[in-house]
Amino acid sequence: MDDRAVVARQLGRQPRAFRRVVVRCPYGLPAVTEQAPYDRDGEPFPTTYYLTCSYLVAAIARLEAAGGVERWSRAAAADRTLAASLASATDDQRRVRRSLAGAEGASDGGASLDLGIAGASSPAHLKCLHAHAAYALARPGYVLGERILAEIQPRWPTGACCSETLRADGV
């Protein structure tokens, strides 16, 4: 099974800056990928961990549509545990991005390496719950992301993988 091909089918397009699959669903297919900080052209790609599982993507989209970004931003501002978790994850994100960037050429001179999860310039306001969920799956212990994921019940589809046809199609 070619992970890049499966991810492309999950996304409906070729993934940008794809490095590898870091989390698989219980059915063995990609759920979270790790992206390089820059694509082949040296353009910034600020989302290090990218959610690809169709089931989780749709579930998180419903949370966002119901005001989840604003609600979780307020929660992170009001709760010391969540605020500390976000700050720690933001620092970790910056370290990871710098280590992944290596000596790659970058059109922004490395400025995007200092961005937070989902490319947030200010960790005080969340940008994308998908990126926080992906980060929590890829880097266990991220309390804020784990609490966002806790809203998804069940966490994974029951009975069969939502991307099972990709395996059946021989991707």
C-alpha positions as CSV (number, residue, x, y, z in Angstrom):
1,M,0.0,0.0,0.0
2,D,1.4,3.4,-1.1
3,D,0.7,5.8,1.8
4,R,1.1,8.9,-0.5
5,A,-1.4,7.5,-2.9
6,V,-3.9,6.7,-0.1
7,V,-3.5,10.2,1.4
8,A,-4.0,11.7,-2.0
9,R,-7.3,9.8,-2.4
10,Q,-8.4,10.7,1.1
11,L,-7.7,14.4,0.4
12,G,-9.0,14.4,-3.2
13,R,-5.7,16.0,-4.3
14,Q,-1.9,15.4,-4.0
15,P,-0.6,16.3,-0.5
16,R,1.7,19.3,-0.3
17,A,5.0,18.8,1.6
18,F,4.1,15.2,2.6
19,R,6.8,13.5,4.6
20,R,5.2,10.4,6.1
21,V,2.2,8.9,7.9
22,V,2.6,9.3,11.7
23,V,-0.8,8.0,12.9
24,R,-2.9,5.2,11.5
25,C,-6.5,4.5,12.2
26,P,-7.4,1.3,14.0
27,Y,-8.0,-0.2,10.5
28,G,-4.4,0.5,9.4
29,L,-4.9,3.4,7.0
30,P,-3.4,6.9,7.3
31,A,-5.1,9.2,9.8
32,V,-2.4,11.9,10.4
33,T,0.5,12.8,8.2
34,E,3.7,14.8,9.0
35,Q,4.4,17.6,6.6
36,A,7.7,19.3,5.8
37,P,7.8,23.0,6.8
38,Y,8.3,23.9,3.2
39,D,7.0,22.4,0.0
40,R,9.2,21.6,-3.0
41,D,9.1,25.2,-4.2
42,G,10.3,26.5,-0.8
43,E,6.9,27.9,0.1
44,P,5.9,27.6,3.7
45,F,3.5,24.8,4.8
46,P,2.7,25.7,8.4
47,T,0.7,22.6,9.3
48,T,3.1,20.0,10.6
49,Y,0.6,17.4,11.5
50,Y,-2.3,17.1,9.0
51,L,-5.5,15.2,9.6
52,T,-6.4,12.9,6.7
53,C,-9.0,10.5,8.1
54,S,-12.2,11.4,6.4
55,Y,-14.3,10.5,9.4
56,L,-12.3,12.7,11.8
57,V,-12.0,15.5,9.2
58,A,-15.9,15.6,8.9
59,A,-16.4,15.4,12.6
60,I,-14.0,18.2,13.4
61,A,-15.6,20.3,10.6
62,R,-18.9,20.0,12.4
63,L,-17.3,21.2,15.6
64,E,-15.8,24.2,13.8
65,A,-19.1,25.0,12.1
66,A,-20.8,25.0,15.5
67,G,-18.4,27.7,16.8
68,G,-15.7,25.3,18.1
69,V,-12.7,27.5,17.2
70,E,-14.0,30.4,19.2
71,R,-15.3,28.2,22.0
72,W,-11.9,26.4,22.4
73,S,-10.0,29.7,22.1
74,R,-12.0,31.0,25.0
75,A,-11.5,27.8,27.0
76,A,-7.7,27.9,26.4
77,A,-7.6,31.5,27.6
78,A,-9.7,30.8,30.7
79,D,-8.3,27.4,31.9
80,R,-4.7,27.3,33.1
81,T,-4.2,23.7,32.2
82,L,-5.3,24.3,28.6
83,A,-3.3,27.4,28.3
84,A,-0.2,25.7,29.6
85,S,-0.8,22.8,27.2
86,L,-1.2,25.1,24.3
87,A,2.0,27.0,25.2
88,S,4.0,23.8,25.5
89,A,2.6,22.4,22.3
90,T,3.4,25.7,20.5
91,D,7.0,25.5,21.7
92,D,7.2,21.9,20.7
93,Q,5.7,22.7,17.3
94,R,8.5,25.3,16.7
95,R,11.2,22.8,17.7
96,V,9.8,20.1,15.4
97,R,9.5,22.5,12.5
98,R,13.1,23.7,12.9
99,S,14.4,20.1,13.1
100,L,12.4,19.1,10.0
101,A,13.5,22.2,8.0
102,G,17.1,21.3,8.2
103,A,19.0,23.3,5.5
104,E,16.0,23.5,3.1
105,G,15.7,26.7,1.1
106,A,12.7,28.8,2.1
107,S,11.0,31.7,0.4
108,D,10.3,33.3,3.8
109,G,13.8,33.1,5.2
110,G,12.6,30.8,8.0
111,A,10.0,33.2,9.4
112,S,7.3,30.5,9.3
113,L,9.3,28.2,11.5
114,D,8.2,30.4,14.5
115,L,4.5,29.9,13.8
116,G,2.3,27.8,16.1
117,I,0.0,25.0,15.4
118,A,-1.9,25.4,12.1
119,G,0.4,28.4,11.3
120,A,-1.1,30.5,14.1
121,S,0.9,33.7,14.7
122,S,-0.7,34.1,18.1
123,P,-1.3,31.0,20.1
124,A,-4.0,32.9,22.0
125,H,-6.4,32.4,19.1
126,L,-6.8,29.0,17.6
127,K,-7.0,28.8,13.8
128,C,-8.0,25.2,13.0
129,L,-9.3,22.5,15.2
130,H,-8.2,19.9,12.6
131,A,-4.6,20.8,13.2
132,H,-5.0,20.7,17.0
133,A,-6.6,17.2,16.8
134,A,-3.9,16.0,14.4
135,Y,-1.2,17.4,16.8
136,A,-2.8,15.6,19.7
137,L,-2.9,12.3,17.9
138,A,0.7,12.7,16.7
139,R,2.1,14.0,20.0
140,P,0.2,12.4,22.8
141,G,-0.1,14.5,26.0
142,Y,-1.4,17.6,24.3
143,V,-4.3,18.2,26.6
144,L,-6.1,20.9,24.6
145,G,-6.1,18.7,21.5
146,E,-7.1,15.6,23.4
147,R,-10.1,17.5,24.8
148,I,-11.1,18.6,21.4
149,L,-10.9,15.0,20.2
150,A,-13.0,13.9,23.2
151,E,-15.9,15.6,21.6
152,I,-15.8,13.1,18.8
153,Q,-17.7,10.0,19.8
154,P,-16.9,7.5,18.7
155,R,-13.3,8.5,18.0
156,W,-13.1,6.2,15.0
157,P,-15.8,4.8,12.7
158,T,-17.3,1.6,14.0
159,G,-17.5,-1.5,11.9
160,A,-15.3,-0.5,9.0
161,C,-12.8,2.2,8.0
162,C,-14.2,5.2,6.1
163,S,-11.3,4.8,3.7
164,E,-11.5,1.1,3.3
165,T,-12.4,1.4,-0.4
166,L,-9.0,2.9,-0.9
167,R,-7.4,-0.4,0.2
168,A,-9.9,-2.4,-1.9
169,D,-9.0,-0.3,-4.9
170,G,-5.4,-1.4,-4.6
171,V,-4.0,2.0,-3.8
